[in-house]
Amino acid sequence: MNSPLLQGRSVVRSYGATPALRGVTLDLAEGEIVAITGPSGCGKSTLLHCLAGILRPDTGEVLYRDQRVDLLSESARAVLRRTEFGVLFQFGQLVAELTAAENVALPLLLAGTGRRAARTTALGWLDRLGVADQADTVPGEMSGGQQQRCAMARAMVTEPRVLFADEPTGALDSLAGEQILTHLVRLAREQQTAVVLITHEPRVAGYADREITLRDGAIDPAGLGQAATLATRP
């Protein structure tokens, strides 16, 4: 039996005296989309940050392909996020001074890809997400939905094995949100990319293969199982 692609083992994380995660254990299989749900302040984003190597857990383990992510140096974890992981935040966090194409090309340039090849690849991803016409536009001149599509292209341009999506539709209206989710699921299936999807919205969780609910920093046993299937889900 194959090992899980990504594992969290008894992950504990506190902010000062305030506990955020209280021993969370979960597995993520290759190509699987898992929604992490729960009320605000339950530890969803902290769990994502620990799994993605942005934060180190206080105790416990995070493993990617059986390698201890939590034991890697900060620079090694940053390289992992540029190569094997992709991160999509709620507000996109595009670089304001760069065009859409430059934003999407940035991870490739940081990895050593030549400028011309990086731009060509970036334009291809913008086209796949239906925003090729925004290639030379800066974020401030795009709609929220267009910005988030560009941010998704940037997160996927290195063809990561795991995509971490933290409330990716939280700042969008319902139509733009549905479009983002449809693109996210389609691209994940095409690339066989596993997805950790953080959300507090049941309709968003419905796009996942499986849903895990956090309450007060721990997994709620009643929240384990299959996410509901939406009529609009690809």
C-alpha positions, 0 to 999 in steps of 0.5 A, spaced: 500 500 500 502 506 498 504 511 503 500 518 504 503 523 500 502 528 506 501 527 513 500 531 519 502 527 526 499 529 532 500 536 530 500 541 536 501 549 535 500 555 540 501 562 540 503 564 546 499 561 551 493 560 546 493 553 543 491 553 536 492 546 534 491 540 539 494 534 536 491 534 529 493 527 525 491 527 518 493 524 511 492 526 504 493 522 498 496 523 491 491 527 487 486 528 493 482 534 494 480 535 502 476 540 505 478 543 512 472 546 515 470 549 521 468 556 525 473 562 525 478 561 530 478 553 530 485 552 527 484 551 520 489 556 517 494 554 522 494 547 520 495 549 513 501 553 515 504 547 518 502 542 513 505 547 508 512 548 512 510 556 513 510 554 520 513 549 524 509 545 529 511 546 537 510 538 537 508 533 532 510 531 525 509 533 518 511 528 512 511 529 505 513 523 501 515 520 508 520 526 509 520 530 515 518 537 513 518 540 520 525 538 521 527 542 514 531 549 515 527 555 513 530 555 506 529 548 505 522 549 506 521 555 502 524 551 496 519 546 497 514 551 497 517 553 490 517 546 487 513 541 490 507 545 494 503 551 491 499 556 496 493 560 494 491 565 499 484 568 500 486 575 497 491 572 492 497 576 494 499 578 488 505 583 487 502 590 486 508 593 481 508 586 477 503 585 471 499 578 471 504 575 467 510 577 471 506 575 477 505 568 474 512 567 472 515 569 478 516 562 481 519 560 475 524 565 475 526 564 482 527 556 480 532 558 475 528 558 469 530 563 463 525 569 462 523 568 455 521 561 457 518 563 464 513 568 460 511 563 455 509 558 461 506 564 464 502 566 458 499 559 457 497 558 464 493 565 464 490 562 458 488 556 461 484 560 466 481 565 462 485 571 463 490 571 458 487 578 456 490 581 463 497 578 461 500 585 461 495 588 466 497 590 474 493 587 479 490 594 481 486 594 474 483 587 475 477 585 478 477 580 484 476 574 480 481 576 475 486 577 480 484 570 484 485 567 477 492 570 476 494 568 483 491 560 482 496 560 475 502 563 479 500 557 485 500 552 479 505 554 474 510 549 477 505 544 477 506 542 484 504 536 487 500 539 493 496 545 492 494 549 499 488 553 498 486 558 504 479 561 503 480 562 496 473 564 495 472 568 501 473 575 498 469 574 492 462 574 490 458 567 489 459 567 481 466 569 481 467 564 487 464 558 483 468 560 477 475 559 481 472 553 485 471 550 478 478 552 475 481 549 481 478 542 481 479 541 474 486 543 474 487 539 480 484 533 476 488 534 470 495 535 474 493 530 479 495 535 484 492 534 491 489 540 494 488 542 502 482 547 501 481 551 507 473 554 508 468 555 512 463 555 507 459 548 506 458 549 498 466 550 498 467 544 501 462 540 497 467 541 491 472 536 495 473 529 495 473 529 503 471 533 509 475 534 515 472 539 521 476 542 526 473 545 533 477 548 538 484 546 534 482 538 534 478 534 529 471 533 530 469 526 529 462 528 527 465 532 521 469 526 518 467 523 511 465 525 504 463 532 502 456 533 499 456 533 491 454 539 488 450 539 482 456 544 479 461 540 481 466 538 475 
